[in-house]
Amino acid sequence: MTLWQVAATLQEPSLRSVALVDTDATIKRLAEIDARAVGAARVKHHRYLLSDPATTAVLLYAGNECVGYSYVSASGHVGPLAATRADVLGDAFAAALKIAADGSSEKVSAFLPGTCEGALSLAIDVGMRITFPMLLMATPGFGDWVKYLPRNPGFM
């Protein structure tokens, strides 16, 4: 899907994005969000992503409440993205798509677990399509997939 196609149909996101800065306080906030979204802190993963100059990282706010985070690569890939509540995941995905649409990539992509109804609905509404279906599995159970979009299943 091209970014201009997404941008043409995407409404202004309801969540405010604030650029992430790699500090201990930021890492603590990300760990808290991950604990609520996937049941585990992923500190090393965040440190790695925050060191990548080709990745935009933001915290997402509903008013004054931090409700999630998102990473968007220069190639237009959204993820990882996590939300503290399932009801804001679609809005978090919209904010990430807006960041991707404002970037320089020609395409946009995301790995969307089937239980992420808000994100899947938005993807369909803006014209995104499934191009690479896959099955994500974990043992023992890992997280609540209604609040998380991975970057790369092999990178979990």
Residue, then its C-alpha position, 0 to 999 in steps of 0.5 A: m500500500t502506498l503512503w499517499q493512498v493511506a494519507a488520502t483516507l486517514q483522518e487526524p489521529s485522536l492521540r498526541s505523539v511525543a518523540l521518545v528520548d532514550t532516558d531511564a525514565t523513558i525506558k521505565r515508562l515503556a516497560e510499564i506499557d509493555a507489562r500491561a500490553v504483553g506481560a513482559a518488559r522488553v528493555k533491551h529491545h527498546r534500547y536497540l530500537l531507540s539507537d536506530p536513527a532510521t526509526t521514529a519512536v513516540l509515546l502516545y497520549a490521550g489528554n495527559e494520560c500516556v496510553g502507548y508507544s509506537y515505532v515507525s521505520a524509515s521504510g514505512h513499517v509500523g511496529p512495535l506498537a503497544a497500548t495500555r488498553a485495547d480500546v485505544l489500539g486503533d487510535a494508536f495505530a492511526a497515530a503511527l500511520k500518520i507518522a508513516a504517511d508524513g515520512s519519506s517511504e513510498k509504502v506502509s506496512a504493519f504486522l496485525p494480530g487477528t485479535c487487534e480489531g481496532a487496528l484491523s478495522l482501520a487498516i481495512d478502512v484506509g485500504m491496506r490489504i493482507t499481503f503476507p499472512m502468518l501465524l504467530m505462536a508462543t509458548p507459554g502464552f505471551g501477552d494480550w495480543v489485543k493491545y500489541l502490534p509486533r515489529n517482526p515476529g522473529f524479533m520478539 
